[in-house]
Amino acid sequence: KSDGIFAFHGSGADFDEFNLSKIGTGEGAQVFGNGLYFTDSKDIAKFYKDALSDSMAETRFVFDGTTYERGSPEWKMLSLIKNKSISSAKSLVKILESDLADGKPFVTADSIKRYKNILDKAPKKSDIKMEQGRIYEVNIKTVTDNLLDYDKPLSEQSETVKKVIESLRMNISPKTKGSQIYEQIGSVLSEPPFNNTISNTANPVTSKKVSEKLNSLGVKGIKYNAGKLSGKESDATNYVIFDDKIIDIMAKY
């Protein structure tokens, strides 16, 4: 029941907080500005989760009704069985039992017991399912009036956004759309060497500066219609958030 914007994020990774330093490690395109990307459509979030979930590093194994996270003894055993064979898993346990008897410090009786508990259930490869990625449900602690509308002209932006843009004293026309406003700010904040063949904000350094500048003045991000990505009509809204401190993870699954 908190105030804020409730949204979703799809990722191939599993984490406990959003951080601006991770920008570019996911889908990475940053087409609509430098920031953390969210959507009010769970289906869109699922699309990105599935598209980015191609790394074994983030795989979870599901067996016998239980999900095992990466790094646990059960995960290691299921991974070995899934990718090689149950005989390979049994051979590993024998080696570890020998290492334990020799007093090697990286082997524990508890981990070997957990390995054996999996083996006792004699899992087949087909019994072991793989899960990758997460959908994050978040509360973005701001309001939509604090977001620059990508498609609307300055004259139709919220009063909050209008005041911020006016405070820049850049004489931006009331007919200038949000995307162009972001670009014009980039033209002021960009640094040499200049490349006239691309937009100012196509440069990630410049784009980052624009987002930081707007965030410091109270514009917390950008909103745009999700159909701009697919070229199809959509009722969903996507968000680019400039401030990682206002994002609370409510659930992930």
C-alpha positions as CSV (number, residue, x, y, z in Angstrom):
1,K,0.0,0.0,0.0
2,S,3.0,2.2,-0.2
3,D,3.1,5.3,-2.5
4,G,5.2,4.9,-5.6
5,I,5.3,3.4,-9.0
6,F,4.9,-0.4,-9.0
7,A,6.8,-2.1,-11.9
8,F,8.7,-5.1,-13.0
9,H,12.2,-5.9,-14.2
10,G,13.3,-9.1,-16.0
11,S,16.9,-10.2,-15.7
12,G,19.1,-13.2,-16.2
13,A,20.8,-12.4,-12.9
14,D,19.9,-12.9,-9.3
15,F,20.6,-10.0,-7.0
16,D,19.1,-8.2,-3.9
17,E,19.4,-4.5,-4.9
18,F,19.5,-2.4,-8.1
19,N,22.7,-0.5,-8.6
20,L,23.6,2.1,-11.3
21,S,27.1,0.6,-11.6
22,K,25.5,-2.5,-13.3
23,I,24.1,-0.5,-16.2
24,G,25.0,-2.2,-19.4
25,T,25.5,-5.7,-18.0
26,G,22.0,-6.8,-18.9
27,E,20.3,-6.1,-22.3
28,G,22.7,-3.1,-22.4
29,A,21.3,-1.0,-25.3
30,Q,20.2,2.0,-23.2
31,V,18.2,3.3,-26.2
32,F,15.9,5.5,-24.1
33,G,18.5,7.0,-21.8
34,N,21.0,6.1,-19.2
35,G,19.3,4.4,-16.2
36,L,17.7,1.2,-14.9
37,Y,14.9,-0.1,-17.0
38,F,11.4,-1.2,-15.7
39,T,8.0,-1.8,-17.1
40,D,4.4,-2.0,-15.7
41,S,3.9,-5.2,-17.8
42,K,4.9,-8.5,-16.2
43,D,4.8,-10.1,-19.7
44,I,7.5,-7.7,-20.9
45,A,9.6,-8.4,-17.8
46,K,9.3,-12.1,-18.5
47,F,10.4,-11.6,-22.1
48,Y,13.6,-10.0,-20.9
49,K,14.2,-12.6,-18.2
50,D,13.9,-15.4,-20.8
51,A,16.0,-13.5,-23.3
52,L,18.9,-12.9,-20.9
53,S,18.8,-16.2,-19.1
54,D,21.5,-18.0,-21.1
55,S,24.2,-18.4,-18.5
56,M,24.9,-21.5,-16.4
57,A,26.3,-19.1,-13.8
58,E,22.7,-18.1,-12.9
59,T,21.1,-21.5,-13.3
60,R,19.0,-23.0,-10.5
61,F,18.1,-26.7,-10.5
62,V,14.7,-28.0,-9.6
63,F,14.5,-31.6,-8.4
64,D,11.9,-33.5,-6.5
65,G,9.8,-30.4,-5.8
66,T,12.7,-28.3,-4.4
67,T,14.7,-25.5,-6.0
68,Y,18.5,-25.5,-5.3
69,E,20.5,-22.3,-5.7
70,R,23.9,-22.1,-7.3
71,G,26.8,-23.1,-5.0
72,S,25.0,-25.5,-2.6
73,P,26.1,-29.1,-2.4
74,E,22.8,-30.2,-3.9
75,W,23.3,-27.8,-6.8
76,K,26.8,-29.1,-7.5
77,M,25.6,-32.7,-7.5
78,L,22.6,-32.0,-9.8
79,S,24.8,-30.0,-12.1
80,L,27.2,-32.8,-12.5
81,I,24.4,-35.3,-13.1
82,K,22.6,-33.0,-15.6
83,N,25.7,-32.2,-17.6
84,K,27.6,-35.5,-17.3
85,S,26.2,-38.6,-15.6
86,I,25.2,-40.1,-12.3
87,S,28.3,-42.2,-12.4
88,S,30.4,-39.1,-12.5
89,A,28.6,-37.8,-9.5
90,K,29.2,-41.0,-7.6
91,S,32.9,-40.9,-8.5
92,L,33.2,-37.3,-7.1
93,V,31.7,-38.4,-3.8
94,K,34.2,-41.2,-3.5
95,I,37.0,-38.7,-4.1
96,L,35.6,-36.3,-1.5
97,E,35.3,-39.1,1.0
98,S,38.9,-39.9,0.5
99,D,39.9,-36.2,0.9
100,L,37.9,-36.0,4.1
101,A,39.7,-39.0,5.5
102,D,43.0,-37.3,4.6
103,G,41.9,-34.2,6.6
104,K,41.8,-31.8,3.6
105,P,40.2,-28.6,4.9
106,F,37.9,-27.8,1.9
107,V,35.8,-31.0,2.5
108,T,33.2,-31.4,5.2
109,A,31.1,-34.3,6.4
110,D,28.0,-32.3,6.1
111,S,28.5,-31.5,2.4
112,I,29.2,-35.1,1.6
113,K,26.0,-36.1,3.4
114,R,24.1,-33.6,1.3
115,Y,25.7,-35.0,-1.9
116,K,24.7,-38.5,-0.9
117,N,21.1,-37.4,-0.1
118,I,20.7,-36.4,-3.7
119,L,22.3,-39.6,-5.0
120,D,20.0,-41.7,-2.8
121,K,17.1,-40.3,-4.8
122,A,18.7,-41.6,-8.0
123,P,17.8,-38.6,-10.2
124,K,17.7,-39.0,-13.9
125,K,18.7,-36.2,-16.2
126,S,15.1,-35.8,-17.3
127,D,14.0,-35.3,-13.6
128,I,16.3,-32.3,-13.2
129,K,14.8,-29.0,-14.4
130,M,16.7,-25.8,-15.0
131,E,15.5,-22.4,-14.0
132,Q,17.3,-19.2,-15.0
133,G,16.8,-15.5,-14.4
134,R,14.4,-13.6,-12.2
135,I,11.4,-11.3,-12.5
136,Y,11.6,-8.5,-10.0
137,E,8.6,-6.7,-8.6
138,V,9.6,-3.2,-7.4
139,N,8.3,-0.1,-5.9
140,I,9.9,3.0,-7.4
141,K,9.5,5.6,-4.7
142,T,8.5,8.6,-6.9
143,V,5.5,9.6,-8.9
144,T,5.0,9.7,-12.7
145,D,5.0,13.6,-12.6
146,N,8.7,13.4,-11.7
147,L,9.4,11.5,-15.0
148,L,10.2,13.1,-18.4
149,D,7.7,11.8,-20.9
150,Y,9.7,10.6,-23.9
151,D,7.1,11.5,-26.5
152,K,5.3,14.6,-25.2
153,P,6.3,18.1,-26.0
154,L,7.6,20.4,-23.2
155,S,4.2,22.1,-23.2
156,E,2.5,18.9,-22.2
157,Q,5.0,17.7,-19.6
158,S,4.1,17.8,-15.9
159,E,4.6,21.0,-14.0
160,T,7.5,19.5,-12.1
161,V,9.3,18.6,-15.3
162,K,8.6,22.0,-16.9
163,K,10.1,23.8,-13.9
164,V,13.2,21.7,-14.1
165,I,13.7,22.2,-17.8
166,E,13.1,26.0,-17.5
167,S,15.7,26.2,-14.7
168,L,18.3,25.0,-17.1
169,R,17.9,28.3,-19.1
170,M,18.4,26.6,-22.4
171,N,15.5,28.2,-24.2
172,I,14.0,24.9,-25.2
173,S,10.9,25.3,-27.4
174,P,7.5,24.3,-25.9
175,K,7.1,22.0,-29.0
176,T,10.3,20.0,-28.2
177,K,9.6,16.4,-27.3
178,G,11.0,14.7,-24.3
179,S,13.5,12.7,-26.3
180,Q,14.8,15.8,-27.9
181,I,15.0,17.6,-24.6
182,Y,17.2,14.8,-23.3
183,E,19.3,15.1,-26.5
184,Q,19.6,18.9,-26.2
185,I,20.8,18.7,-22.7
186,G,23.4,16.2,-23.9
187,S,24.6,18.7,-26.5
188,V,25.5,21.0,-23.6
189,L,27.1,18.4,-21.4
190,S,29.0,16.5,-24.0
191,E,32.7,16.6,-24.1
192,P,35.2,16.4,-27.0
193,P,36.0,14.6,-29.2
194,F,32.7,15.2,-30.8
195,N,31.1,12.8,-33.3
196,N,28.5,14.5,-35.5
197,T,27.5,11.2,-37.1
198,I,25.8,10.0,-33.9
199,S,23.5,11.7,-31.3
200,N,25.1,13.2,-28.3
201,T,23.4,10.8,-25.9
202,A,24.4,7.8,-28.0
203,N,27.7,8.3,-26.2
204,P,27.2,6.5,-22.8
205,V,29.4,9.1,-21.0
206,T,27.3,12.0,-22.1
207,S,24.0,10.1,-21.6
208,K,25.1,9.3,-18.0
209,K,25.8,13.0,-17.4
210,V,22.3,14.0,-18.7
211,S,20.6,11.5,-16.4
212,E,22.7,12.6,-13.4
213,K,21.9,16.2,-14.1
214,L,18.2,15.7,-14.4
215,N,18.2,13.4,-11.3
216,S,19.9,16.1,-9.3
217,L,17.2,18.6,-10.2
218,G,14.3,16.2,-9.3
219,V,13.5,14.5,-12.6
220,K,13.9,10.9,-11.5
221,G,13.7,9.2,-14.9
222,I,11.9,8.8,-18.3
223,K,8.7,7.1,-19.2
224,Y,7.8,5.9,-22.7
225,N,5.2,3.6,-24.4
226,A,6.4,0.0,-24.6
227,G,5.2,-0.1,-28.2
228,K,8.2,2.0,-29.2
229,L,10.4,-1.1,-28.8
230,S,8.2,-3.6,-30.7
231,G,6.6,-1.2,-33.2
232,K,3.2,-2.5,-32.1
233,E,0.5,-0.8,-30.2
234,S,0.8,-1.3,-26.4
235,D,-0.9,-0.2,-23.3
236,A,2.2,-0.8,-21.3
237,T,4.6,1.9,-20.0
238,N,8.3,1.4,-19.6
239,Y,10.5,3.4,-17.2
240,V,14.1,4.5,-17.2
241,I,15.1,5.4,-13.6
242,F,18.1,7.6,-12.8
243,D,18.3,7.0,-9.1
244,D,19.0,3.5,-7.7
245,K,18.2,4.7,-4.1
246,I,14.5,5.0,-4.8
247,I,14.0,1.4,-6.0
248,D,12.8,-1.2,-3.5
249,I,12.6,-4.9,-4.5
250,M,9.2,-6.1,-3.2
251,A,9.5,-9.6,-4.6
252,K,11.5,-11.7,-7.0
253,Y,10.5,-15.0,-8.7
